[in-house]
Amino acid sequence: MTSRRELRQLPYPDELPRAKRSLGQNFLVDANIQRRIVDSLEPGPDDEVMEIGPGVGALTRHLAGRVRRLVLVELDNGLAARLQAEFAGDPSVEVIHRDVLEVELEDVTDDPASLKVIGNIPYNITTPILFSLLERRPRPREIVLMVQREVADRILEPEGSKTYGALAVGVRSVADAKRVLNVSREAFRPIPDVMSSVIRITPHQPPRLEPHEEIALRNLTRAAFGQRRKQFQRILRDAYHLSPEQVGELEAKLGIDLRDRPETFSPEAFIRIANSLASHRDTEAQR
Ligand code: SAM
């Protein structure tokens, strides 16, 4: 194994491969930020880590030799070949040359619940990557991702804010999420158009919701934020065919005023509403 002091050299910015926009390639060239991102995952010698989109190894070089197993998932032919060659002598590093959205965590490890995931990911597939990691069970133990700053805001901002929506409810109903650091555009080559943030997502362990509750919540979230200009009670009447009386009963039972718009409800409120709707449905079905 390589010790931390023998970090693999990264090409100088002017020696980086020509970036492919279609693959969201913006290489992180600030070594201090690379290190801070990797440290925020708290990698340990017993850990299995999957890195999404390692590129030329900006994060990889701080990880290799520090964890028990490191799996690199890279779609770019040239970069995957380069990583294969670079790590050929290191049995703890494995390269999977595939689209990460087609890789199941079970392809990566026998123990997905212990897996740590890290990546400076292509921004155009941020949401599908997040959902592929979180809308499944078991979820990984820890996830650290560089995302567009606006996406970090959408995940982290409180209910009632302009950016709060389906993404915040989806992530925060199953995990704790926090911002690790903001990263300026100048830390990348080529310099991207947007600002970035690193977020750390820690899935609840054990999960707080039953699988059927998670499905009910996803359905409700989709219905609610598909029509975010409407009052929540109107959405429930339309999407769940509730009568005004049934909406009133729900409000009384939950102690929630459903005349507000969906973006003013916390993830916890969404969970309570979804569970009540599911039990209402069960009661109806038994009649
Ligand atoms: N980690 C490197 C860094 O920080 O400099 C590269 C980051 S770059 C923003 C995104 C990386 O993801 C690129 O290496 C790109 O080739 C790779 N990539 C793009 N789409 C991918 C996909 N669907 N599956 C796996 N890797 C992908």
Boltz pocket constraint, residues with backbone or C-beta under 6 A from the ligand:
constraints:
  - pocket:
      binder: B
      contacts: [[A, 22], [A, 23], [A, 24], [A, 25], [A, 26], [A, 27], [A, 28], [A, 29], [A, 52], [A, 53], [A, 54], [A, 55], [A, 56], [A, 57], [A, 58], [A, 59], [A, 73], [A, 74], [A, 75], [A, 76], [A, 79], [A, 98], [A, 99], [A, 100], [A, 101], [A, 119], [A, 120], [A, 121], [A, 122], [A, 123], [A, 125]]
      max_distance: 6.0
